[in-house]
């Protein structure tokens, strides 16, 4: 029996100590060149934005404002910012990303983070 796609993204669980978490967020924030930084709270939960780079090789059907649906290619290195918290799962990030780009269809199986090069 196959598991739902949401479970495939949520299989890796890592636990960090408070100092490791603080160190990783500090290191991440040093790489950010805009105001989209991660904020560490007193209870060691966090909130903030991550940047997701999209490099889709197939055309997609998108909604673009009030215009009719269009088939187009996303420009190479399209970047979208996604807001998340320490409670956000990977599948929730993927769903938010798909909503942000306004996909109408996404019929093919795509692997996230892999390349066919």
N, C-alpha and C positions, 0 to 999 in steps of 0.2 A: 504494500500500500504506500503510495506516495504521500509525502507530507505537503501541506499547503506552502506556497512560496514564502509567506511571512516567516515560517519557521526556519527556512534555509538561511535567512539573514540574521536570525537571532541565536545561532548556535554557539558563537564564541562569547564566552563570558570571562572577563578578567577582573581581578580584584587588585586595587592599588592601595597602599597605605596612604594616609593623609599627606605625608611629606612627598611621596612619589606623585600623587595627584597634583599637588601645588607646584611641584617642579615641572611636570609635563605641561600644565596650563601656562606657566610662566614662559617656558620655551616656545610653546605654540604662539603665544601673544607677541613674542619678539619677531615672528615671521610675518605678522599681519601688518599690511601697509595702509590700513584704513581704520575706521572706528569699530570694525566688527571683531571685537575681542571677546574672549571667554571670561566670565566673572566667577570667581570662587567665593562661595558664601561661607559664613562662619560655621555652618554645619557640614562643610565640605561637599555640598552639592554644587553644581555649576549650571550656568545658563550662558547663552551667547550664540554666536553665528559661526558657521563653517562655510567655506567656499567649496563649491563642487564644480569641477571642470567637466564639460560635456564634449565628447568627440564622437558623435554619431556619424556613421558612414552611410546610412540609408536615409532616404527622405521620410519625413513624418508629416502627418496632417495636424495642423495646429489651428487654434482659434486666435485671431489677432484683432482684438478690440471688437468693434461692431461689424467688421468685414466678414464676408462668407468664409467658410473653412478653406484653407490653402494647403497645398502640398509644397513643402520646402525643405531645404537642407539647413541645418543650423550651422552658423559660421564656426570654423575651427576654433577651439579654445573658448567656447562659450562658457561663461562663469555665472553661476547663480549662488546667492547667499541663502542659507537655510538656517532658521532659528531652531535651537534645540536646548534641551535641559539634560541633566544627568539621568533622567528617567526615560528619555527618548530612545526607542529601539531603532535598529537599522532599517527595518521595514517601514517604520513611520517616516524616516528620512527619505526613503525612496518614494513613498506616496506623496510627500510634500513636494519633492522635486518634480514629479510628474504633473502635479497640479500647478506648480509655478510656471512650467513651460507651456501648459495648457494643451497637452496632447489630446487629440481626439481618438487616435488609434495607436496601438503599440502591439501589433499582432505577432511579431516575431519574438522568439526567446532571445534575450540579450544577456550577456554575462557582464556584470558590473565589475569594473576594475581589471578587465582582461583585454587583451588585444590579439587579433588574429595575424599579426605581422610575423 
